[in-house]
Amino acid sequence: MTSGKRVKEILKNGEFVPAKLSGIPQSTISGMESGRINIGVERAKVLAKALRVHPAVIVFPGWEVGHAS
């Protein structure tokens, strides 16, 4: 499972792992999800560590690496 899929699976299951492990309040995470609060580099690092993914997965969630030609 790729890191992005892992994050989506965790969030889809309603597990509030990011809030529990990161120490970031759920209300702040909700604000980041809705675009009211900027994630920022430091929060991205904290969330990535809690989710055990690279911070780029948090900052660029839709990014897909193409195949080299």
N, C-alpha and C positions, 0 to 999 in steps of 0.2 A: 504494500500500500504506500503510495507516495505521501509526502508530508502534507500537501494540500488536502488530499482526501482524508487523511487522519484527522486534521483539524475540523473539516466539515462533518465527519462522522461523530466526533466528540460533541460538537455543538448541536448537531441534529438530535442526538440522544438526550438532550436536555441536561447533560452533565455540566455543572458549573465549575469544572476543573480549573479554568483560568483564574476565576475569582478565588477559589480555595488555595491554590498553589502559588499564585502570584502576589497575593495580598492586595490586589487592586479591587476596590469595591465593585460589586455587580452593577451598580448604577452607573459607574464610570465605564465599564465594559459595554453596557447597553448604549451609552452615549457615543462611544467609539463606533459601534456597529451601525448606529443610525446616522452617523456623520456629524453629530452635534459637537463632539469632542475629537480633537486631533490625536491620533495615536502617538506620534512622536517617536524618536529613535529609542529613548530609554524605556518607554512602555513597551515598544515592540520587542526589545531585548528581554524584558521581564516575562512577557507573555510567551515568547518563543522558548525560553528556558522552561517555563511551567508546562508547555505542550510538547517539549522535547523535539522541536523543529528549528530550522534555520530562521533567523529574523526576517529574511526576505519573503518567507511564506506569509508572514503577517503583513508586511508592508506592500507586497505585490501579490495578492491572493489569486488573481486571474492569470498570472503570467505562465505561459506554456513555452517550454524550450522546444524549438523546432529541430528537426533532424538536419545534421550537417550534409551538405550536398557536394 
